[in-house]
Amino acid sequence: MTPIAIVFLVLATVIIWGGLVGSTIALSRKSEVDAYPAGGEDRAGERLE
């Protein structure tokens, strides 16, 4: 492989795996919604279709 091909291979690998690691860390730090919007309450026994 040529040196430029190796550089692009390493760059692409860092971008892909870095994005995966970054998104995993972000998801683990804040994985749930703090507050849901008003409404959307289902009554007991109501059929949802």
N, C-alpha and C positions, 0 to 999 in steps of 0.2 A: 504494500500500500504506500501511496505517496504521503509525504508529510502533511500536505493540505487535507487529504482525506482523513488522516488520523485526527487532525485538529477538529474537523467538522464532526467526526464520530464522537469525540469526547464532548464537544459542545452540545450536540444533540442529546447525548446521554445525560449530561448534567441538567439540561433544561427539562427533560421528561421526568427523571427521578427526583429532581429538586421540586418540581411542581407537585409530584405525588407526596413527597415528604411534607412540603409546606401545607398542602391542603389537609393532610392527615392531622398535623399539629393544630391547624386552625379549627378543624372539626372537633378535636378532643378538648380544646379549651372552651368552646362555646357551641355545644351540640344541640341545645334546645332553645325554643323561642321563649323570651322573657314574658311576653304578654300576647294573648290572642286578641283579634279584633272583636268588638261587641257583636252579639247575635250568634246565631248558629246553634242555639240550644235545642236539643231534641227532647220531646216530651216522652215520658215513659210509655212504652207499648206502641209507639207510633211506627207505622210501616214506612221504611225508607225504600224508595224505588228509583 
